[in-house]
Every structure is written in C-alpha cells, then in structure tokens.
Amino acid sequence: MAVEISDVRRISKKVSVDKSWCSEELTEYWSENGLQLTYSETDERLLEISLYPNLPNVQLNGLKLFEVPGAYAFKVLHDWDDAPLSRTGTSVFLKLGLAAGGFLHDDDFDKSVTAFAKGRWDE
C-alpha cells in the first residue's frame, strides 16, 4: 500500500495528534477519526494505517470491508491468509500485513482494519 502523507493532507483535515507515552510514536487522527496514521517519531516512517467504518469505500482486493457482513469479510480474509494470530479480539493476518477487529461479532462500533509495516507485528 503506497500512501503519501501529502495525499491524506490534500483530501482530509487532521483532527488531532497523540504522542505515545510508552514509545517514540505519534498517531495522527483524520477524517473524524476514521483514519489513523501511526508513525515513528524518530524517523517519520509510517508504521500503521488504521481505517474505520465511517470512511467510505474501504476495499482490499475488491472486498468492501465495511459494506459486507462482518463474518463474510472475515471469511474472505481468512481464505487469503488461513493462519491469523488472535490478539485481544483482533485477528492479525501476517501474510496480508493486516489486522482486523470487530468482524466476528459484526459490530460497526468496534470494527477496524489496520495495515502495518513489515516488521511491525510480524517479527
């Protein structure tokens, strides 16, 4: 996934920034908190992009993640990566570089999808 921070800044307005208390990371909140960018404070490297249901047209390989039933989205993700790790209610699909939460219970208030940089959660 190639997303430039300048692209995000062009289409949306940053709501706030939060500095982690336990690491050298910053999280920017965009689009009424529907998009979160987490990056290294030391080298400004993008670490994670988190997406939430209030963003329109969130897709992966044509699958509209927040527009289909959660169980179906999870099944398709599982078909693409059949060995996800489960951590605190979130499934981490290492082959996809993606973490997904809230899909098994189909709870829009709890759903999220996070794409992460290589080495972030897989090493």
Rosetta blueprint (number, residue, H / E / L):
1 M L
2 A L
3 V L
4 E L
5 I H
6 S H
7 D H
8 V H
9 R H
10 R H
11 I H
12 S L
13 K L
14 K E
15 V E
16 S E
17 V E
18 D E
19 K E
20 S L
21 W L
22 C L
23 S L
24 E L
25 E E
26 L E
27 T E
28 E E
29 Y E
30 W E
31 S L
32 E L
33 N L
34 G L
35 L E
36 Q E
37 L E
38 T E
39 Y E
40 S E
41 E L
42 T L
43 D L
44 E L
45 R L
46 L E
47 L E
48 E E
49 I E
50 S E
51 L E
52 Y L
53 P L
54 N L
55 L L
56 P L
57 N L
58 V L
59 Q E
60 L E
61 N L
62 G L
63 L E
64 K E
65 L L
66 F L
67 E L
68 V L
69 P L
70 G H
71 A H
72 Y H
73 A H
74 F H
75 K H
76 V H
77 L H
78 H H
79 D H
80 W H
81 D L
82 D L
83 A L
84 P L
85 L E
86 S E
87 R E
88 T L
89 G L
90 T E
91 S E
92 V E
93 F E
94 L L
95 K L
96 L L
97 G L
98 L E
99 A E
100 A E
101 G E
102 G L
103 F L
104 L L
105 H L
106 D L
107 D L
108 D L
109 F L
110 D L
111 K L
112 S E
113 V E
114 T E
115 A E
116 F E
117 A L
118 K L
119 G L
120 R L
121 W L
122 D L
123 E L
